[in-house]
Amino acid sequence: MAEILNAAELDSLLSEAGAADVATGEALESFRIAYFGRQGVLKSLNERFREVPREQKREMGQALNAFKDALQSLFDEASSALVAGQDAQTSGQDPTLPSGAVPVGSHHPLSLVRREILDIFARMGFVVADGPEIEDDWHVFSGLNFPEEHPARDMQDTFFVQRDPDLLLRTHTSSVQVREMERRDPPYRLVMPGRVFRNEAISARAHCIFHQVEGLYIDKGVGFADMKQTLLMFAQQLFGSDVKIRLRPSYFPFTEPSAEMDVYWGLKTEVDKRITKGTGWLEIMGCGMVDPAVLEASGIDPEVYSGFAFGMGIERIAMLKWQIGDLRLFFENDMRFTSQFTGG
Ligand code: DAH
């Protein structure tokens, strides 16, 4: 029959455990079996605890619990030291080195082109302005001199949110021109990027949602030559300094005279012939001198101020820049497509 359990014995058992070899996985496992196992030290100590006389039970119970805790800490420390050592060894790597490349994603091609367009105009002093996508008739049509019966107001083109009073999804970013002219005093140079909506069948060349950048320059004595020079500089920075542009007479209700700007694309390949319809020229934007009636409608005196405006589709520019043949790719969010583009 073993001796009655006493504190001195626990002390010496603990110092024995403290000196045990726990440096390898095997040694630690033997330690675990010897102390925590089914026939281990703790088990027999628990059994002998039952024999402790009643009046010593409380004190011995506490001593035994402290012993168990100390033993558990010895085991835990040895086992984490072992794991840390193994990690360092098996990876064979310096944990202080930077980790490998982490995929960080990429910008959508339309964001890249929008940023590039805005950057070019920012260098010419144009400031970004923003306006709402849900608009009233005034800002999208009437304030821009669209006659009552103009076909662009038709249900066929415009998504209406509400009738009488009309609320609609803006069909162009020219609506932001009107808002800005109403709230600012000239002079100013603005670029206004945004999403626009038209009730059109979706195809490789058209979509019911697309993006535009609008421009507006109002000051004293602004002429057509200023517009042409500004747009030429823009095209040179976007497509390269040897780009050729031309302005063709056109019609927009809010500009007079109005023009469309083409860039020379060339006729080198069969594809070029198809996309330029055999002319070599590609239209990239509408532009013109702001109609005096439009200035007046927004409270600007056309006798004092004049200006030019322009509007371009971001998708169209992106398609030209990267020779993308199908507009729908921009909206499908297929990462095999969207991750191919880089800025600049
Ligand atoms: N808003 C026109 C469109 O969506 C584009 C446009 C043409 C904007 C001429 C202008 C402009 O500012 O002067 O087709």
Residues whose N, C-alpha, C, O or C-beta is under 5 A from the ligand:
A	BS01	DAH	T171 H172 S174 G215 F252 T255 G286 C287 G288 A309 F310 G311
